[in-house]
Amino acid sequence: MIRSLAAAVCMFAASTTAIAQTPQPRPCITPAENEALVAYVMPDLIDALESRCASSLPSRAFLGTRSAALQKKLEPQADRAWPRARNAAQRFAGTRLPVDTRFESVAKAALAPAAATLIARGFDGDQCRMADRLLAELAPLPPENLAGVMALFLEIGIAENEDVPFRVCPAD
């Protein structure tokens, strides 16, 4: 799941192919920006995983029975995380995303579902079962803690993965 999450965060970079071919150092984002990206994508990721994994999971699985409640619980935090997530995405994508314009809401509404779909697409049956178990275990946490744990997993997963167009820099 972490490897898939790390790979899909690449979606935020509008030109990931160009970035991957350029032998420049990967830009870094702060741990707080990493957490904001995770918080922003999580509600849509849960939805995408539910769709992707439905055929791989038993009917009593967390995804499909209790995931909607977790998704709803995470949505306010996703909204609050958008400005910091947008700023981080801009930095590693090398392009500006709309700010305070009528197009900002379009960008905000499009990026998370696109990233979530890309992440979920890489899940097979075993990864679906692990994701289901992980989300079931983390669901009781407050949204901030859940995003923090998932961001830490992502940070670990991308540390040495040169395919991800950014890295998480040590906190100051």
TORGU-740284 format. One record per residue (C-alpha): residue number from 1; residue in three letters; x negated, y negated, z. Coordinates in Angstrom, 3 decimals. Example, Ala and Ser with C-alpha at 12.3 -4.5 7.8 and 13.67 -1.06 7.14 Angstrom:
R, 1, Ala, -12.300, 4.500, 7.800
R, 2, Ser, -13.670, 1.060, 7.140
***
This chain:
R, 1, Met, 0.000, 0.000, 0.000
R, 2, Ile, -2.807, -2.417, 0.882
R, 3, Arg, -4.615, -1.743, -2.380
R, 4, Ser, -1.384, -2.312, -4.301
R, 5, Leu, -0.675, -5.483, -2.347
R, 6, Ala, -4.174, -6.751, -3.015
R, 7, Ala, -3.930, -6.031, -6.717
R, 8, Ala, -0.575, -7.697, -7.050
R, 9, Val, -1.579, -10.885, -5.361
R, 10, Cys, -3.540, -11.367, -8.559
R, 11, Met, -0.218, -12.266, -10.154
R, 12, Phe, -0.446, -15.658, -8.520
R, 13, Ala, -3.359, -16.423, -10.783
R, 14, Ala, -1.743, -17.371, -14.050
R, 15, Ser, -4.817, -16.322, -15.977
R, 16, Thr, -6.153, -13.344, -14.059
R, 17, Thr, -7.782, -11.897, -17.149
R, 18, Ala, -9.843, -15.019, -17.684
R, 19, Ile, -10.762, -15.125, -14.024
R, 20, Ala, -11.830, -11.486, -13.978
R, 21, Gln, -14.047, -12.013, -17.034
R, 22, Thr, -15.720, -15.113, -15.655
R, 23, Pro, -18.744, -14.210, -13.534
R, 24, Gln, -18.153, -17.042, -11.098
R, 25, Pro, -17.848, -16.597, -7.367
R, 26, Arg, -14.299, -15.904, -6.308
R, 27, Pro, -12.696, -18.884, -4.624
R, 28, Cys, -11.810, -18.323, -1.043
R, 29, Ile, -8.681, -19.017, 0.893
R, 30, Thr, -8.413, -19.355, 4.635
R, 31, Pro, -6.897, -16.644, 6.809
R, 32, Ala, -3.939, -18.995, 7.357
R, 33, Glu, -3.424, -19.357, 3.607
R, 34, Asn, -3.665, -15.596, 3.196
R, 35, Glu, -1.011, -15.173, 5.862
R, 36, Ala, 1.161, -17.771, 4.106
R, 37, Leu, 0.894, -15.868, 0.815
R, 38, Val, 1.908, -12.658, 2.547
R, 39, Ala, 4.776, -14.316, 4.412
R, 40, Tyr, 6.011, -15.914, 1.187
R, 41, Val, 6.042, -12.623, -0.767
R, 42, Met, 7.233, -10.187, 1.937
R, 43, Pro, 11.047, -10.551, 1.603
R, 44, Asp, 10.857, -10.006, -2.148
R, 45, Leu, 8.339, -7.201, -1.728
R, 46, Ile, 10.697, -5.340, 0.580
R, 47, Asp, 13.448, -5.652, -2.028
R, 48, Ala, 11.152, -4.522, -4.842
R, 49, Leu, 9.899, -1.561, -2.807
R, 50, Glu, 13.452, -0.554, -2.003
R, 51, Ser, 14.244, -0.435, -5.716
R, 52, Arg, 11.005, 1.247, -6.722
R, 53, Cys, 10.995, 3.829, -3.957
R, 54, Ala, 14.675, 4.798, -3.847
R, 55, Ser, 14.162, 8.053, -5.718
R, 56, Ser, 11.116, 9.008, -3.598
R, 57, Leu, 12.664, 8.553, -0.172
R, 58, Pro, 15.313, 10.425, 1.782
R, 59, Ser, 18.677, 8.745, 2.223
R, 60, Arg, 17.901, 7.959, 5.877
R, 61, Ala, 14.643, 6.105, 5.044
R, 62, Phe, 14.040, 2.615, 6.419
R, 63, Leu, 13.929, 1.231, 2.887
R, 64, Gly, 17.545, 1.362, 1.890
R, 65, Thr, 19.107, 1.600, 5.332
R, 66, Arg, 17.507, -1.084, 7.523
R, 67, Ser, 15.274, -3.035, 5.171
R, 68, Ala, 17.902, -5.652, 4.323
R, 69, Ala, 17.924, -6.804, 7.950
R, 70, Leu, 14.130, -7.136, 7.929
R, 71, Gln, 14.247, -9.013, 4.656
R, 72, Lys, 16.784, -11.456, 6.064
R, 73, Lys, 14.680, -11.906, 9.201
R, 74, Leu, 11.601, -12.766, 7.097
R, 75, Glu, 13.263, -15.220, 4.689
R, 76, Pro, 13.036, -18.344, 6.896
R, 77, Gln, 9.328, -17.756, 7.406
R, 78, Ala, 8.866, -17.259, 3.659
R, 79, Asp, 10.434, -20.661, 3.050
R, 80, Arg, 8.170, -22.290, 5.629
R, 81, Ala, 5.123, -20.567, 4.136
R, 82, Trp, 5.750, -21.839, 0.597
R, 83, Pro, 3.736, -25.113, 0.737
R, 84, Arg, 0.604, -23.413, 2.054
R, 85, Ala, 1.084, -20.401, -0.245
R, 86, Arg, 1.532, -22.735, -3.221
R, 87, Asn, -1.649, -24.617, -2.366
R, 88, Ala, -3.665, -21.408, -2.056
R, 89, Ala, -2.258, -20.049, -5.325
R, 90, Gln, -3.131, -23.284, -7.096
R, 91, Arg, -6.698, -23.113, -5.928
R, 92, Phe, -7.442, -19.618, -7.177
R, 93, Ala, -5.270, -19.892, -10.292
R, 94, Gly, -7.044, -23.063, -11.330
R, 95, Thr, -3.758, -24.690, -12.276
R, 96, Arg, -1.365, -27.023, -10.525
R, 97, Leu, 2.045, -25.809, -9.512
R, 98, Pro, 4.852, -28.365, -9.337
R, 99, Val, 5.128, -30.273, -6.083
R, 100, Asp, 8.173, -32.318, -5.152
R, 101, Thr, 9.664, -32.119, -8.614
R, 102, Arg, 12.687, -30.356, -10.002
R, 103, Phe, 10.342, -27.628, -11.263
R, 104, Glu, 8.979, -26.795, -7.814
R, 105, Ser, 12.109, -24.851, -6.945
R, 106, Val, 11.706, -22.868, -10.160
R, 107, Ala, 8.090, -22.017, -9.321
R, 108, Lys, 9.010, -21.180, -5.739
R, 109, Ala, 11.836, -18.899, -6.829
R, 110, Ala, 9.823, -17.159, -9.560
R, 111, Leu, 6.426, -16.416, -8.051
R, 112, Ala, 7.395, -14.182, -5.130
R, 113, Pro, 9.732, -11.883, -7.095
R, 114, Ala, 7.170, -11.578, -9.894
R, 115, Ala, 4.376, -10.742, -7.448
R, 116, Ala, 6.611, -8.315, -5.560
R, 117, Thr, 7.624, -6.507, -8.746
R, 118, Leu, 3.988, -6.219, -9.794
R, 119, Ile, 3.025, -4.827, -6.396
R, 120, Ala, 5.893, -2.338, -6.256
R, 121, Arg, 5.240, -1.115, -9.779
R, 122, Gly, 1.987, 0.450, -8.567
R, 123, Phe, 3.619, 2.570, -5.869
R, 124, Asp, 3.975, 6.314, -6.265
R, 125, Gly, 5.994, 8.659, -4.053
R, 126, Asp, 3.296, 9.031, -1.385
R, 127, Gln, 2.717, 5.287, -1.206
R, 128, Cys, 6.464, 4.731, -0.980
R, 129, Arg, 6.670, 7.061, 2.012
R, 130, Met, 3.755, 5.280, 3.708
R, 131, Ala, 5.261, 1.863, 3.008
R, 132, Asp, 8.579, 3.031, 4.415
R, 133, Arg, 6.915, 4.248, 7.619
R, 134, Leu, 4.776, 1.106, 7.933
R, 135, Leu, 7.727, -1.246, 7.501
R, 136, Ala, 9.814, 0.766, 9.965
R, 137, Glu, 7.033, 0.446, 12.560
R, 138, Leu, 6.422, -3.256, 11.943
R, 139, Ala, 10.087, -4.309, 11.668
R, 140, Pro, 10.543, -4.953, 15.405
R, 141, Leu, 7.694, -7.491, 15.399
R, 142, Pro, 8.474, -11.202, 15.189
R, 143, Pro, 8.094, -12.438, 11.578
R, 144, Glu, 4.883, -14.302, 12.380
R, 145, Asn, 3.236, -11.184, 13.801
R, 146, Leu, 4.420, -8.997, 10.959
R, 147, Ala, 2.983, -11.403, 8.386
R, 148, Gly, -0.226, -11.635, 10.399
R, 149, Val, -0.692, -7.859, 10.476
R, 150, Met, 0.046, -7.501, 6.768
R, 151, Ala, -2.301, -10.405, 5.956
R, 152, Leu, -5.056, -8.723, 7.931
R, 153, Phe, -4.487, -5.488, 5.978
R, 154, Leu, -4.686, -7.490, 2.751
R, 155, Glu, -7.862, -9.228, 3.870
R, 156, Ile, -9.489, -5.873, 4.593
R, 157, Gly, -8.270, -4.448, 1.302
R, 158, Ile, -9.584, -7.249, -0.903
R, 159, Ala, -12.892, -7.899, 0.841
R, 160, Glu, -14.878, -5.853, -1.664
R, 161, Asn, -12.340, -5.720, -4.507
R, 162, Glu, -13.729, -7.923, -7.276
R, 163, Asp, -10.506, -7.531, -9.287
R, 164, Val, -8.670, -9.835, -6.886
R, 165, Pro, -9.244, -13.443, -7.998
R, 166, Phe, -9.869, -14.720, -4.461
R, 167, Arg, -11.329, -13.716, -1.167
R, 168, Val, -10.463, -14.616, 2.383
R, 169, Cys, -13.161, -16.732, 3.955
R, 170, Pro, -14.091, -16.470, 7.601
R, 171, Ala, -12.160, -18.824, 9.836
R, 172, Asp, -14.089, -21.862, 11.003
***
